[in-house]
Amino acid sequence: MKNLRLKSARALKDMSQEELAKAVGVSRQTINAIEKGDYNPTVRLCVAICRVLGVTLNDLFWDDGPQE
């Protein structure tokens, strides 16, 4: 599933994938893969991304799908 919340949060900070990648110590391709839903980041990377973007883990990575 695509992570449009990550892409949106990054855009609100006016950051490119490259800038975010450098800030958290990964490649631009990793950020792209996370946004496309092709890569499941570690908790450590999720936390680093959230800190840089000034959001919570729930804001970016919690699935708000229907609860059963």
C-alpha positions as CSV (number, residue, x, y, z in Angstrom):
1,M,0.0,0.0,0.0
2,K,1.4,3.4,-0.9
3,N,2.3,5.7,1.9
4,L,0.8,9.0,0.7
5,R,0.9,10.4,4.2
6,L,4.7,10.2,4.1
7,K,4.8,11.9,0.7
8,S,2.4,14.6,1.9
9,A,4.3,15.3,5.2
10,R,7.5,15.5,3.2
11,A,5.9,18.0,0.8
12,L,4.6,20.1,3.7
13,K,8.2,20.5,4.9
14,D,9.2,21.3,1.3
15,M,11.7,18.5,1.3
16,S,12.7,16.3,-1.7
17,Q,13.1,12.6,-1.3
18,E,16.9,13.2,-1.5
19,E,16.8,15.8,1.3
20,L,14.8,13.5,3.6
21,A,17.0,10.5,2.7
22,K,20.2,12.5,3.7
23,A,18.6,13.7,6.9
24,V,17.8,10.1,8.0
25,G,20.9,8.4,6.5
26,V,19.4,6.3,3.7
27,S,19.3,6.5,0.0
28,R,16.7,8.4,-2.0
29,Q,15.6,5.1,-3.5
30,T,14.7,3.8,0.0
31,I,12.5,6.8,0.6
32,N,10.9,6.3,-2.8
33,A,10.3,2.6,-2.0
34,I,8.7,3.5,1.3
35,E,6.4,6.0,-0.4
36,K,5.5,3.4,-3.1
37,G,4.8,0.7,-0.5
38,D,7.6,-1.5,-1.8
39,Y,9.7,-1.4,1.3
40,N,8.7,-1.8,5.0
41,P,11.1,0.4,7.0
42,T,12.5,-0.6,10.4
43,V,11.0,1.1,13.5
44,R,14.3,3.0,13.9
45,L,14.0,4.4,10.4
46,C,10.3,5.2,11.0
47,V,11.2,7.1,14.1
48,A,14.0,9.0,12.3
49,I,11.7,10.0,9.5
50,C,9.0,11.2,12.0
51,R,11.6,13.3,13.9
52,V,12.8,15.0,10.8
53,L,9.3,15.7,9.6
54,G,7.9,16.7,13.0
55,V,5.1,14.1,13.1
56,T,4.2,11.0,15.0
57,L,4.5,7.4,14.1
58,N,0.7,7.3,14.0
59,D,0.6,10.2,11.6
60,L,2.7,8.4,9.0
61,F,2.7,4.7,9.6
62,W,-0.4,3.6,11.4
63,D,-3.0,1.9,9.2
64,D,-6.4,3.5,9.9
65,G,-8.3,0.8,8.2
66,P,-11.5,-0.6,9.5
67,Q,-11.3,-2.4,12.9
68,E,-13.0,-5.8,13.2
